Amino acid sequence: QVQLVESGGGLVQPGGSLTLSCAASGSIFILNRMGWYRQAPGKERDLVAAITSDGSTNYADSVKGRFTISRDNANYTVQLQMSSLKPEDTAVYYCNADIRPWTYPNKYYNYWGQGTQVTVSS
């Protein structure tokens, strides 16, 4: 089955930087839109950034100018470079992807990673 695995989370001081990575693996025919979402305690899971297969991106207003999303199509990975981090960026960050699996190549399915914790604190 298709799986998404996040890495790179951790503790960082306000104003610091951190880079998250997500690797997709399994029976992948087409890897389409990929994105990062985050969920803080007591809040809904919200979109942070997304990138299409041709490189088009969009960001939440709260992270514009501070975060950068990119992808490596050859290795089925997506990264989120985070800088000027704020305490309000603290959350569990989840990788998300729309994928056509080889088993059912005529339809896209949505997949989630297990999440990685990012804590911004002094």
C-alpha positions in Angstrom: 0.0 0.0 0.0 1.0 3.6 -0.4 2.5 5.2 2.6 3.7 8.7 3.6 6.4 9.1 6.2 7.3 12.5 7.7 10.6 13.4 9.3 12.5 16.5 10.6 10.3 17.7 13.4 11.7 18.8 16.7 12.2 21.6 19.2 13.4 24.9 17.9 13.7 28.4 19.4 11.5 31.3 18.2 13.1 32.8 15.1 14.9 29.6 14.2 14.5 27.3 11.2 13.5 23.8 10.6 13.0 21.6 7.5 10.4 18.9 7.3 10.5 16.1 4.7 7.9 13.6 3.5 8.6 10.5 1.5 5.9 8.6 -0.4 6.4 4.9 -1.1 4.4 2.0 -2.4 2.4 1.3 -5.5 2.5 4.8 -7.0 1.4 5.3 -10.6 1.0 9.1 -10.4 1.9 11.4 -7.5 -0.1 14.6 -7.9 -0.8 17.3 -5.4 1.2 17.2 -2.2 0.8 19.3 0.8 1.5 20.0 4.5 -1.1 20.5 7.1 -0.8 21.2 10.8 -3.0 20.7 13.8 -2.4 22.4 17.2 -4.1 21.2 20.4 -7.8 22.2 20.4 -7.7 23.4 16.8 -8.7 22.0 13.4 -6.2 20.6 11.0 -5.4 23.4 8.5 -3.5 23.7 5.3 0.0 25.1 5.6 1.3 24.8 2.1 0.6 22.7 -1.1 2.4 22.1 -4.3 1.1 20.6 -7.6 2.8 18.1 -9.9 4.0 21.0 -12.1 5.4 23.1 -9.2 2.5 25.5 -8.5 2.3 26.4 -4.8 0.0 28.0 -2.4 0.4 28.9 1.3 -1.6 29.8 4.3 -1.5 33.6 5.0 0.1 33.0 8.3 3.2 31.4 6.8 3.7 33.3 3.6 7.2 34.7 3.3 8.5 32.3 6.0 7.8 28.8 4.7 8.8 27.3 1.4 7.4 24.0 0.0 9.2 22.0 -2.7 9.2 18.6 -4.2 11.5 16.0 -5.8 9.4 14.0 -8.2 12.1 11.5 -8.9 12.3 10.5 -5.3 8.6 11.0 -4.4 9.4 13.5 -1.7 8.1 16.9 -0.5 9.8 19.3 1.8 8.7 22.2 3.9 11.4 24.7 4.8 10.4 26.8 7.8 12.1 29.9 9.0 11.4 32.8 11.4 9.4 30.3 13.4 7.0 31.5 16.0 5.4 29.8 19.0 2.1 29.8 17.2 3.7 27.5 14.6 3.8 24.8 17.2 1.7 21.8 16.0 1.8 18.3 14.6 2.6 18.6 10.9 1.0 16.1 8.5 2.0 15.3 5.0 -0.8 14.8 2.5 -0.9 13.6 -1.1 -3.2 12.8 -4.0 -2.0 9.6 -5.6 -3.1 7.2 -8.4 -2.0 3.8 -7.2 -1.1 1.1 -9.7 -3.9 -1.0 -8.4 -6.5 1.6 -9.4 -4.7 3.9 -11.8 -7.9 5.4 -13.1 -8.7 7.2 -9.8 -6.9 9.5 -7.4 -6.9 8.6 -3.7 -5.9 10.9 -0.8 -3.3 9.8 1.7 -2.0 11.1 5.1 1.2 10.6 7.0 1.4 9.9 10.7 2.6 13.4 11.5 5.7 15.0 13.1 5.8 17.3 16.1 7.1 20.8 15.7 7.6 22.8 18.9 8.7 26.4 18.9 9.7 27.5 22.3 12.5 29.2 24.2 
